[in-house]
Amino acid sequence: MTKTKKATKLAAALDPDLKGLPVALQKQATAVQLNAKKALAKRAADALERARACVGEAARGFYRLGQALIELRAEGMLESIGYADLYTLAESELSLSRSTVDRLLQAVTHLTQEQYALLKPSRADALLELAAVTEADDTDAILLGARISLWVKGPVLDVGRASIRELHEAAKEVRAHRGPKNARGRSASAEERAAAVSANSTFRAKDSKAKARVRATKPGQPSVFDLVGLTQAELQRAMRALGR
């Protein structure tokens, strides 16, 4: 194909009206259009990069909000400013629903600020929702994007490849499999989840790798708490605290 034909074809692709112009004018007009498209693409790329940065900063802000909520749960804090519970304060002062408070507390319990920002709040929420309904102790595996069984001998989900919608659907599938009666019996209370959140916040403040996990038991029975990741020195201190 000759240069003249190439220029004519390119001009027609950008703007069919240019096809009838002389070749020299076609080249000039085509160059102007190409430059305009490149400039527009650069502006769009810059705007997208700013948007991504804003999303990341917003996620970090939500995470810090969760940390502040945990601090407000410390003994005497809520009462000192005239509130009986965290949910009432969150709704009155911050316009946050109970479910949003629970999601933030869960996020701060299981994720670092950077992990939360990288995942984005919507995906982090979907992952933690799935981890909450599965019976296995698979929260870490889910957050790492591993392949998990939704229940014993049940379907396998590749978490890392699943979309947010697919994660929510998987959580619904687990709930349906377990049934409403079983699901209620296996749910830890908000107070029990908050206790684990508070413990993990203290561990991080002390530079400990230990993690507390709340595990629901039988219907009508309180949950139990598991401690993992203790060093030997931490284990010995815990034993001394128990009088052993």
TATARA-V732472 format. One record per residue. N is the residue number from 0. RES is the residue in one small letter. NEAR is the number of other C-alpha atoms within 12 Angstrom. Layout:
N_RES_NEAR ; N_RES_NEAR
//
This chain:
0_m_8 ; 1_t_8 ; 2_k_13 ; 3_t_17 ; 4_k_16 ; 5_k_17 ; 6_a_27 ; 7_t_29 ; 8_k_23 ; 9_l_25 ; 10_a_30 ; 11_a_22 ; 12_a_17 ; 13_l_23 ; 14_d_22 ; 15_p_16 ; 16_d_18 ; 17_l_25 ; 18_k_25 ; 19_g_15 ; 20_l_19 ; 21_p_18 ; 22_v_22 ; 23_a_18 ; 24_l_19 ; 25_q_31 ; 26_k_27 ; 27_q_19 ; 28_a_26 ; 29_t_30 ; 30_a_20 ; 31_v_17 ; 32_q_21 ; 33_l_20 ; 34_n_15 ; 35_a_15 ; 36_k_15 ; 37_k_14 ; 38_a_14 ; 39_l_14 ; 40_a_14 ; 41_k_14 ; 42_r_14 ; 43_a_14 ; 44_a_14 ; 45_d_14 ; 46_a_14 ; 47_l_14 ; 48_e_14 ; 49_r_14 ; 50_a_14 ; 51_r_17 ; 52_a_17 ; 53_c_16 ; 54_v_21 ; 55_g_23 ; 56_e_21 ; 57_a_22 ; 58_a_32 ; 59_r_28 ; 60_g_22 ; 61_f_32 ; 62_y_37 ; 63_r_24 ; 64_l_26 ; 65_g_38 ; 66_q_33 ; 67_a_25 ; 68_l_38 ; 69_i_37 ; 70_e_25 ; 71_l_27 ; 72_r_31 ; 73_a_22 ; 74_e_15 ; 75_g_15 ; 76_m_19 ; 77_l_22 ; 78_e_16 ; 79_s_13 ; 80_i_15 ; 81_g_15 ; 82_y_19 ; 83_a_17 ; 84_d_27 ; 85_l_36 ; 86_y_28 ; 87_t_21 ; 88_l_24 ; 89_a_28 ; 90_e_18 ; 91_s_15 ; 92_e_15 ; 93_l_19 ; 94_s_14 ; 95_l_22 ; 96_s_18 ; 97_r_20 ; 98_s_17 ; 99_t_25 ; 100_v_35 ; 101_d_32 ; 102_r_36 ; 103_l_40 ; 104_l_42 ; 105_q_42 ; 106_a_48 ; 107_v_44 ; 108_t_39 ; 109_h_42 ; 110_l_38 ; 111_t_25 ; 112_q_28 ; 113_e_23 ; 114_q_22 ; 115_y_36 ; 116_a_29 ; 117_l_23 ; 118_l_29 ; 119_k_29 ; 120_p_34 ; 121_s_26 ; 122_r_31 ; 123_a_42 ; 124_d_37 ; 125_a_34 ; 126_l_44 ; 127_l_39 ; 128_e_34 ; 129_l_40 ; 130_a_40 ; 131_a_39 ; 132_v_39 ; 133_t_37 ; 134_e_29 ; 135_a_22 ; 136_d_23 ; 137_d_28 ; 138_t_33 ; 139_d_24 ; 140_a_23 ; 141_i_36 ; 142_l_33 ; 143_l_22 ; 144_g_26 ; 145_a_21 ; 146_r_20 ; 147_i_32 ; 148_s_26 ; 149_l_34 ; 150_w_25 ; 151_v_14 ; 152_k_8 ; 153_g_17 ; 154_p_15 ; 155_v_18 ; 156_l_29 ; 157_d_22 ; 158_v_35 ; 159_g_21 ; 160_r_17 ; 161_a_23 ; 162_s_20 ; 163_i_24 ; 164_r_19 ; 165_e_20 ; 166_l_34 ; 167_h_27 ; 168_e_22 ; 169_a_34 ; 170_a_31 ; 171_k_24 ; 172_e_24 ; 173_v_31 ; 174_r_28 ; 175_a_18 ; 176_h_21 ; 177_r_23 ; 178_g_15 ; 179_p_16 ; 180_k_15 ; 181_n_21 ; 182_a_25 ; 183_r_19 ; 184_g_23 ; 185_r_28 ; 186_s_32 ; 187_a_30 ; 188_s_24 ; 189_a_24 ; 190_e_21 ; 191_e_25 ; 192_r_34 ; 193_a_37 ; 194_a_31 ; 195_a_33 ; 196_v_38 ; 197_s_33 ; 198_a_32 ; 199_n_37 ; 200_s_34 ; 201_t_23 ; 202_f_23 ; 203_r_21 ; 204_a_14 ; 205_k_13 ; 206_d_14 ; 207_s_22 ; 208_k_21 ; 209_a_28 ; 210_k_32 ; 211_a_30 ; 212_r_32 ; 213_v_34 ; 214_r_31 ; 215_a_30 ; 216_t_20 ; 217_k_17 ; 218_p_17 ; 219_g_15 ; 220_q_16 ; 221_p_20 ; 222_s_24 ; 223_v_21 ; 224_f_22 ; 225_d_19 ; 226_l_22 ; 227_v_20 ; 228_g_17 ; 229_l_21 ; 230_t_17 ; 231_q_14 ; 232_a_13 ; 233_e_21 ; 234_l_18 ; 235_q_14 ; 236_r_14 ; 237_a_16 ; 238_m_13 ; 239_r_11 ; 240_a_10 ; 241_l_9 ; 242_g_8 ; 243_r_9
//
